[in-house]
């Protein structure tokens, strides 16, 4: 039995998504910028997809910019706002983000800061892995132009109060010299939470297809009309002159189909299996604990630390049992450094090194969860017996 519990890293392409994409690889292969019939068929497919996704996000289709994925969208959001000409006359702009963002946000902010383009404040989450609205508000300065807080943390699955932060920023903007824009990386949220941009009160939102059973290599950035944004890729007039490059027609079509197939009602089933996994591990393995809030949590995520057992070794042993999991973000899985997410919450390095992220999906079954519950105590017992730390 092969068990895949790493859906936060990526998901398989749904067969219905693949079916929708296939014609655009060989039959309807036109360049959407061409004026002949081949091109116009491709353009019509993109327009339809943009309308579908716009309906899902509750925005105008013209507010959607297709990109190569979540990382590019995050880069475009942060650099695009900061590097727009709007701030040149008002001194160095200030950016507020959290200390446990995905590296696609965190590293961009740090790079802009190191280059002297911005000042930055990194708000730390509380021990439950939640960013406090009051802490974000306290970080705002007269020079603040952008706030970027992720919707669902990719490692520990905690759900941030994006709507409340957005409403706070709108209130602050009434008396703020510079308009503060609000961005959220919602890559891990789309499958399970309300993504209506007006309900969330956001100006920019990042989303990607491969986390929702769509293809890799396609994402989007929602940009509210009137938000200043300097393009980061030049060379053509595609995507309203905000992102040059021939459109990935098949990917865009697949993205829209994946959005159509999202069913929020599946959350209850997945939550039940997640709780079975969490309770089974914590009740049967001593010196283990859940990372992040139990209440404010993605239905799919169970991030657990096992003391005196090393995370990479746990993963290797799970893999030999046919179980795929992670120690955190797939983007940093090769790093030996303790998780910046867990460190930002106040955990000690030794508490971080034994963390494992299990993320469930649509196809996860109770039998699979029970298999993990059967093998994990044996794995942890074996690794602890080998550990020099007792």
Rosetta blueprint (number, residue, H / E / L):
1 X L
2 X L
3 X E
4 X E
5 X L
6 X E
7 X L
8 X L
9 X L
10 X L
11 X L
12 X L
13 X L
14 X L
15 X H
16 X H
17 X H
18 X H
19 X H
20 X H
21 X H
22 X H
23 X H
24 X H
25 X H
26 X H
27 X L
28 X L
29 X L
30 X L
31 X L
32 X L
33 X L
34 X L
35 X L
36 X L
37 X H
38 X H
39 X H
40 X H
41 X H
42 X H
43 X H
44 X H
45 X H
46 X H
47 X H
48 X H
49 X H
50 X H
51 X H
52 X H
53 X H
54 X H
55 X H
56 X H
57 X H
58 X L
59 X L
60 X L
61 X H
62 X H
63 X H
64 X E
65 X E
66 X E
67 X E
68 X L
69 X L
70 X H
71 X H
72 X H
73 X H
74 X H
75 X H
76 X H
77 X H
78 X H
79 X H
80 X H
81 X H
82 X H
83 X L
84 X L
85 X H
86 X H
87 X H
88 X H
89 X H
90 X H
91 X L
92 X L
93 X E
94 X E
95 X E
96 X E
97 X E
98 X E
99 X L
100 X L
101 X L
102 X L
103 X H
104 X H
105 X H
106 X H
107 X H
108 X H
109 X H
110 X H
111 X H
112 X H
113 X H
114 X H
115 X L
116 X L
117 X L
118 X E
119 X E
120 X E
121 X E
122 X E
123 X E
124 X L
125 X L
126 X L
127 X L
128 X L
129 X L
130 X L
131 X L
132 X L
133 X H
134 X H
135 X H
136 X H
137 X H
138 X H
139 X H
140 X L
141 X L
142 X L
143 X L
144 X E
145 X E
146 X E
147 X E
148 X E
149 X L
150 X L
151 X L
152 X E
153 X L
154 X L
155 X L
156 X L
157 X L
158 X E
159 X E
160 X L
161 X L
162 X H
163 X H
164 X H
165 X H
166 X H
167 X H
168 X H
169 X H
170 X H
171 X H
172 X H
173 X H
174 X L
175 X L
176 X L
177 X L
178 X L
179 X L
180 X L
181 X E
182 X E
183 X E
184 X E
185 X E
186 X L
187 X L
188 X L
189 X L
190 X L
191 X L
192 X L
193 X L
194 X L
195 X L
196 X L
197 X H
198 X H
199 X H
200 X H
201 X L
202 X L
203 X L
204 X E
205 X E
206 X E
207 X E
208 X E
209 X L
210 X L
211 X L
212 X L
213 X L
214 X L
215 X L
216 X L
217 X L
218 X L
219 X E
220 X E
221 X E
222 X E
223 X E
224 X L
225 X L
226 X L
227 X L
228 X L
229 X L
230 X L
231 X L
232 X L
233 X L
234 X L
235 X L
236 X L
237 X L
238 X H
239 X H
240 X H
241 X H
242 X L
243 X L
244 X L
245 X L
246 X L
247 X L
248 X L
249 X H
250 X H
251 X H
252 X H
253 X H
254 X H
255 X H
256 X H
257 X H
258 X H
259 X H
260 X H
261 X L
262 X L
263 X L
264 X L
265 X L
266 X H
267 X H
268 X H
269 X H
270 X H
271 X H
272 X H
273 X H
274 X H
275 X H
276 X H
277 X H
278 X H
279 X H
280 X H
281 X H
282 X H
283 X H
284 X H
285 X L
286 X L
287 X L
288 X E
289 X E
290 X E
291 X L
292 X L
293 X L
294 X L
295 X L
296 X L
297 X E
298 X L
299 X L
300 X L
301 X E
302 X E
303 X E
304 X E
305 X E
306 X E
307 X L
308 X L
309 X L
310 X L
311 X H
312 X H
313 X H
314 X H
315 X H
316 X H
317 X H
318 X H
319 X H
320 X H
321 X L
322 X L
323 X E
324 X E
325 X L
326 X E
327 X L
328 X L
329 X L
330 X H
331 X H
332 X H
333 X L
334 X L
335 X L
336 X L
337 X L
338 X L
339 X L
340 X H
341 X H
342 X H
343 X H
344 X H
345 X L
346 X L
347 X L
348 X L
349 X H
350 X H
351 X H
352 X H
353 X L
354 X L
355 X E
356 X E
357 X E
358 X E
359 X E
360 X L
361 X L
362 X L
363 X L
364 X L
365 X L
366 X H
367 X H
368 X H
369 X H
370 X H
371 X H
372 X H
373 X H
374 X H
375 X H
376 X H
377 X H
378 X H
379 X H
380 X H
381 X H
382 X H
383 X H
384 X H
385 X H
386 X H
387 X L
388 X L
389 X L
390 X L
